[in-house]
């Protein structure tokens, strides 16, 4: 196994390492803590648990006599102390296997049950050195990679002037990006750490390209930096960027707050949605620049939401959703007919308005800032996949929010507010917009139906399947426009939708 070494000069450094490990470990990790009495095993375990709980006052009693102490945290953690273990077989009675299957196991004195612990575990070996401790971290390559990444983030924060910052898990999303909230020791407002390592290429799908390339999705943090600068220059509330390492994919950005546009019960707050759709009206009324320089020799060219990108997204319905729904894949004829329909629909889009579209403008990525005025009340995040394409796409993403049920009455109010905003600025074709809105809503929901299944089957994230009924209710409404009649008929014939006459 590979290893990492760190010199921990004092107890504060040991606590810091415990916090860094809390951002690196995941369910199924077993961590052995080895070393003499007083070497730092309990200190690092306590720091790890308090960071996982985001509670510096969390009581962490020593499990010396109970042998195990369980914590129901963001990820469940079981803290074992095997010093008094009589025989390795007693681990079964302590529920070790069950604890490991459900969360993380911290094991002090792992030498007492060497043969009963997983061979592929992480080990921290502590030895006294001068006034501090030296720790050697060993483990499987994948686990060490996660730990090394967390330590690199700590170094990045130190270089940015936040050496003593407290790091706390914030959230992840359906992508590989992760976020932390960073609290500075000097009491400055919290900041957000975006951890977005360069995307690893996937399987080749067509034309020698993988999915991210075909869909023109961001593969590093450069697009985020560029679009943030563009939005802020135009007066929109995107996060300021305080520090960046473009090569490592690390950004320290402004914390725009945590209040969203839905209430505590997960229902849409109409006033906030209306302000958000009015923001889109302002955004779409002014032509966006295509090339944004963010450093010497680094220029981001905003890609087009072109035929290739639209079709590779709609393919998710036929490649993932349809086989899951029916238990058998689409026939060659079904595939040919489906993509021929989309070719015709994309041709129709050619006559519509095109401008900057943010791509994921819906409740998880919109923040409400009640202490601000005007456009500043709406904070925008997660726009690294922005493209130039049919502006109706963003309006469809908001009005048919993938994670929130927008009833028909509110949807009509939102569309009305957007149309009013655009008409006030002149030169707006309402009929063409409404046509494109239905088309883009259909495209987005075909994509989402496939994504929910892909997240469940490929990525082990079944929780997103709860959005499937809403997705199909939205799709059914999108397909009511006459221009989408061929797609509606295809969906009925394929067994994806039930015809209204059959109800």
N, C-alpha and C positions, 0 to 999 in steps of 0.2 A: 504494500500500500504506500501511496505517496504521503508526504507529511508537510506540515507548516510549523514554524516555530515563532514564538513571540516572547520577548522579555517584558514582564509585567513589573514595572518599577515599584509599584505600591498597591495598596488595596483599591484605590480609585481606578487604576488601570485594570485590575481584575474584574471589578464591577462593570467597567466599560466593555470588556470582552464578553461578559455574560449577556449584556444588552445586545451586542452585535450578533451573538449566536441566536438570540430570540428572533432576529429578522432573517435567519438563514435556515433554521431547522423546520422540518415538516412532519406530518403524520407518518409514522412508521420508522422514525429515526430512534435508534438506541444509542445513548451517549454514556460511555464509561468514564468515570472521573477517578484517576489514580494518583496516588501521592501519599506522603507521610502525613501524620496528624499535623494540622496547622498549615498545610501546604496551599490551601486555597480552594479545596473542593466544595465545601459548604458555602463559601463566599460567592463563588461563581454560580452555584445552583440557586442561591437566594436571589442574586441579581437577575438571573435568567427568568425565574418565576415572576418576579415583580415587574419585569419588562413585559412579559407575556400578558400579565394582568393589567398593565398600565396603572399600577397602584404601588407607589413607593412605600406605603405603610402595610402592605400585605404581610400577615403573619406567616412565617415560614418555619415551623418547628422542625427540629432535627428528627428524622425518622429512625434514629439509632435503636430505639426500643420497639417501636411499632413496625419497623423494617420497611414500611411503605407509607407514603402520604400522597393522596390523590388530589388534583386540582382541576376543577371544571373551568377551563379558560378558553380563549379563542381557539386554541388547539388543546385538547385535554393533555395534561402532563401528570405522570406518575413518578414520584421521587423515591427511589429505593436507596437504603443504606444496608449493605450486606455484611457489615463488620461482625455482627453477631449471628450470622447465618450458620447453622450447624451443618447443613448439607445442601448441595446445589439443587437437589430434587425439591427442596422446599419452595423454590421459585414458582412452581406450578400452583401451590397452595396460596401464594401471594397474588395470583392473577396476572402474572407477568405477560403471558401471551395475549390475553385479552386487552390489557393496557396498551401493548405495543400496536395491536391491530386498530385501536381507536385513537391513538395519539402518540406522544413522545415519552420515552422512558429515560430518565436521568438515573444513573446507577453509580453510587459511591462504593468503593471497594469491589470493583468487578472481579478482581482476582479470586474472590471467594466462590465464584460460580462460573469460572471461565468456560467450562464445557457446556453450560446450559444457556449461555448468552449467544446472540446471533454472531456468526463469524464476520458478517459484513456490517460491523458497527463502527461508530465514531469513538475514538479514544482521546481523551485529554490527559496527558501525563505531566504532573506538576513536580518541579524540584526547586528547592531553595537556591537562590543565587544572590549573593551580596545582601542588600536590604529588600530585595524583591523576590520574584519567582520567575522561572522559565517554564513555559508550557509548550509541549510538543503535541500537535494535533494530527492524528492519523485517521484514515478512513477511506471508504470507497471513493473513486474518482468523482462521481456525480455529487456526493455530499461535500467533498473538499472544494469542488468548484463553487458550490453555493456559499460555503464559508468564506472562501477567498473573495468572492464578490462582495460580501458584506463588509469584509475588512477593507476592500478597495473603496467602498462608499465612505467608510470612516476616514480614510486618508483624504478622499476628495473633500469632505466636510472640513477637515483640518486645514487643508490648503486654502479653502474658501474663508477661513477665519472663524470656524466654528468647531474648534478642537474639542471642546467640552460639551458639545451639544448632546441633548437627550433625544434618542431616536425611538419613535413609536410607530408600529404598523398602522397604516391608514386603510388601505384597501388594495385590491387587485381588480381586474376586470376579465372580460372574456378573452382578452389577449394575454401575452406573456409579460406585459408591463406590470410593475408594482409601484406602490407609493408609500411614502413614510411622512409623518408629520415631525418636523424638526424644531425642537425647543432649545433656544440658545441660553447659555448660562447667564448672560447679561440682561435677560428679561426682554429682549427684542421680540416683536410679534413673531409668531410661529411661521415657519416656511414649509414648503412641500418639497420633498425629494422625489424626483421621477427616476425610476430605475428601468431603463429601456435599452437593454443590450441589443446590438445589431441582430436583426432577424436571421435565423439560420435557414438556408434554402430548403424547400420542400421537394416532393417528387415532381418531376417534369410532367406537365399536363398537355401542353400543345406549343408548337413553334419553338421548342427548346426552352420554354419558360415554366416557372412554377406559379402557384396561385397568386402570391403577393405581387409578382411582376405583372401578371395578366390583369389583375384587378387594380393595379397602380397604387397599392397600399404602401404606407411608409415602412421602410426597413431599418431606419435609424432615426435619431432625434433631429436631424437637420430640417425636415419639413415642419416639425413643431416649432422650432425656433423661428423659422421664416414666417409662418402664418401668424404666430404671436406678434411679431414685429409689424406685419401688415395690418392686423386688426387694431393694434394699439395706436398706430399712426393715424388710423381713420376714426379714432375716438371710441372704440369698443373696449369693453373690460375683459381683456385676455390677460393671463398672468405675466407680470414682469419676470425676466430671467436674471437672477443675481449671479449665478456661476454656472459654468457648463464645461463638460468634457465630451466633446462630440465623438471622439474615438471610442470612449468607454460607454457612451450612451447614458450619461448622468447629467441631470439638470437640477439646480436648486432654484425653485420658482416661488412666486408670490402665492400666498394662501388667500384665496378669494372668499373663504368662509365655508361653512358646512350646511347652510340653510338652502334647501332646494325649492322647487316650484310645486311640490306635492305636500299634503298635510301629513300629520302623524299617522293617519290611517291609510296612507298611500293613495289618497284621492287627489285629483288635480285641483289646484287653486286657480280659479278662472282668471283673476286679475293678473297673476304672474304669467300664465300661458299667453294671455293677450299681449302683455308687454314683450314677451319673447317673440311672438309672431310679428309684432310691429318692428322689432329689431331686424328681423329678416327683411321686412319691407325696405328698411333703410340700407341694409347691406347689399341687397340685390339691385338697388336703383343706380349704383355707381360702379362703373366697370373697374374690375380689379386688375392690377398689374400682374404679369405672368412670371417675371424673373426677379427674384429677391436675393440680393447679396447679403450674406450674414457674416462673412469673414473674407480675408484675402484669398482669392481663388476658389471660394465656395459660394456658388449661386444655386438657389433652389428654383427650378422651373416647375410651376404648378401644372400637373398633368391634366389631360382631358379625360372626362368620364365618357369614354368612347365606346364604340360597338363592342370591342373585345372585353372591356371591363364590365359593361352591362350584361353581356351574355354569360361571362364566366360566373357572375353572381347569380343569375337566374338558373344556371346549371345546378346549383345546390338543391333546388327543389326536386329535380329529376334524378340527381345522383345520390342524395341522402334521404330526403323525405319520402319519395315515392316507394323505394324498396322497403323502408321501415313500415309505411302505411299498408302496403299490399302484401308484403312478404316475398315479392319477386321484383326484379328490376324492370325498367321500361324497355319496351321492344324497340327495335331499330326504327320502325315506322313512327312510333310515339315520339322518339327523340327527334327524328327528322321533321315531323310536323310541328313540334314544340318550338324548335329553334327557327324554323321558317316563319312562324308567327312573330317571334321576337324580332327577326330581321325586318319585317314589315312595320312593326311598331317603332323600331329605332329609326326607320326612314321617316316616319311621321314626326318624330321628335326633332328632326333636322330643321323644321320650320319654326321651332319654338325658341324662346329666350334662353340664352346661356350666359352664365356668369359664375362667380365664386360660389361654390356650395361646400358647406362644412362637413357634410356626410353623416354625422351622428348627432344632429341637433335635436336631442330629446332629453327627458327628465334627468337621467343620470349625469348629464354633462352640462346642465344649466343651473347656475346658482343665483339665489335671490339675496340682494343686498339692500335691506330696507332703509339703511342710513344714507343711501346715495340717491341721486336724482337722475331722471332721464335715462339714457342708455346705460349709465353706470350702474343702474339697479340690476342689470342682467349680467352675470359673470359667465364667461364662456370657457370651457375646457375641452380637452380631447378632440382636437381639430387637426391632428397631424395627417389625416387622410383627405384633407380638403382637395378639391379638384375644380376644374372649370366644366360645367355641364348644365343641364336643365335646372333652373332655379326652383322649379316646382318640387324637386326632390327634397330639399330641406323643409319645405312647408308640409310635405307629406310625412316626413319623419316626425315632426312635432304634432301635427293634427291627428296622426294615427300613432301615438306614442307606443312603442313596442312593449313597454313595461307598465303602462298605466292605461286603464280603460277610459277613453274619451268618448262620452256619449254623443249622440247625433246632434243634440242641441248645442253643446259646447263646440263641437267640430264646426258647425255652421257659423257660430260667432267668430271663431278663429279665422276661418276662411274669409269672412266678411271684413274683419279687421285688417287682414293682409291686403285684400283687394282695395280697401279704402285708402290705405297707406300708399299703395302704388299708384292709384288713380290721382291722388293729390299731387304726385310728382310728375304726372303726365306721361303720355306715350306708352300706355299699358294696354295690352290686348287681353281682356278678361276671359273671353271664350277660349283662346289658345291656352291660357294659363290653366283653366279648369280641365281642359282635355289632358294637358301634360301632367296635372296633379293626379288625376286618376291613373294615368299610365305609370307614373313614378311610384305611386302608392302600391300598384300591383307588382311592379318590379321589386320594390323593397320587401314586400311581404312574401313573395316567392323566395327571395334570398333568405329571409329570416326563418321560414319554415324549415329550410335545409340546415341552417346554422344551428337551430335548437337541437336537431337530431345529431348533427356532427359533434356538438359539444357533449352530448350524452354518450354517444357510442365511441368516439375517438379520444376525447379528452377527459372522460370520466366526470362530467359535470351535468348530472341529470336535472339539477334544480331549474335550469332554463326551460325545461319542457312545460312548466306551469304557464308559460306565455303562449303556448300553441293555440288554445281556443281563441284568445284575443286576436292573434295573428290571422286566423282564418275568418273571423268576423270582419276584420278590416279588409282582408282580401275580397271577401264577398261583396262588400260595399264598393271597393275600387273597381270591380268588374262590371258595375252597373252602367258605366259609360258605353255608348254605342261603339266607340272605336275599339273597345276591348272585347267585343262579342266573340271573335274567333278564339281568344284565350279562354274566355269563360266556357265556351263549348268544349274546348280541349280538356279543361279541368274536370268537367262533368263526365266526359267520355272515359277519362283515365281513372275515375273513381275518387278524385281528390275533393270535389265538391258535389253536392246533391242539387239537382235542378229544382227550382222553385215549384214546378208543376208536380214534383214527386212528394212534396211536403203536404 
